[in-house]
Structures are given as C-alpha cells and as structure tokens.
Amino acid sequence: MEHIVTVQAVVTAAELDREPTAAELDAIEREMPVITAEVELLDAQIMTLDRPASELDERRIRRARRKVLAARRELANQAAVASVPGVGA
C-alpha cells in the first residue's frame, strides 16, 4: 500500500505565533493617531445606534470624522516626506 503525501511544506504554528518585528511595531506606532481617531469615531457612531442622534451627537460625529481625516492626512504627509530622498530625518 502506498501512502499519498502532500509535497507542500508543512505550516507550523511557530511561524504564526511569532512576535511582531521592530519594523512592524514602528509602523503601528506611526499609525496610532489614525487608529485612535477611528476608535473615537466608532464610539461616537455606536452611541447613536439605539436612539436618534441629537445635535450634540451629530457634532461629536463630525468632530471625530474631521479628526480621522486630519490624522490620515498627517500620516500620508509623513510617508510622502519619508519617500523623498534627502528630506526628513
């Protein structure tokens, strides 16, 4: 009796259970203002799920959206500056 065996490499849990690299942690740190702003927006939206949005809720959501856009803009500007040779630190 012949055994049928796959030719693919075995995927082990050790490859998936690794710690984040320094580069991955730096990327998370750079994106943290965007992540925080998106969580604030989500919190503001969740507050209005079970009731009609009041004027205060609408202002809170608009402010949170502007904060997300500002954080994304800042992150994009940092990436653009970093990609230009000879500019930035």
TAJO-V795834 format. One record per run of one state. SS is the DSSP state (h for helix, s for strand, l for the rest). FROM is the first residue (numbers start at 0). TO is the last residue. If there is no record, write none. Layout:
SS/FROM/TO + SS/FROM/TO
This chain:
l/0/11 + h/12/15 + l/16/20 + h/21/45 + l/46/53 + h/54/82 + l/83/88
